[in-house]
Amino acid sequence: MNNDKVGGVTIQELHPKVMDAGKIINQKIMDIPQDIYRADLEKIFGDVGGNILIETLKNYSELKEKAYCQDESKVSYAPKLDKNISVIDWNKDTAADIYSKFRAFGDKNNSKILSIHFYDIFNPEKLNRDEHKEFKGANPGTILFNWKSSNSIGIVCSHDTIINIKKVRVEGKSTVSAYDFVNGYSITQGQMLI
């Protein structure tokens, strides 16, 4: 969700008193592909983790002898996640923020506002209000039609950005295309979701 460029898998000793403070026995650092979804990254890290664990078990004595302490200046902490992290605030979240939330939680806890869940979020963009006069005065949360194609809607986000959405689900209803959502709920051009 932070759009990290690098990640990895670490095999470390257990510290008797402090969590995640043991010496590093083996580690594999990797570049994280841009726009990857969490589920895909879990698979990649799972495969790498299995391989590095086998390598560590085969060479444990040698690797344990070379174990080293992690650099405290490079330590980062992951916050405890709750379901509210996927809630969209059109006035605060940029299109890139929303896209990152969707890639991080889309398969488990879809990006949503109130009781509307969004799926198939793609293509976060910066609006050019001079080039696109239809956006003049469009506030965050404003729905725009035919932004990129007839099967998606655009929603204006903070900092003059726009997110494109192909599928929507209202709480307690089935997932439908953005087109069917607009028609079924009589959404009008320029209507706001706030």
PyMOL commands that set and color helices and strands:
alter all, ss='L'
color gray80, all
select helices_A, chain A and resi 38-58+60-65+72-74+83-86+95-105+133-135+158-160+178-184
alter helices_A, ss='H'
color red, helices_A
select strands_A, chain A and resi 6-12+24-31+112-113+116-126+143-145+153-157+161-170+176-177
alter strands_A, ss='S'
color yellow, strands_A
deselect
rebuild
show_as cartoon
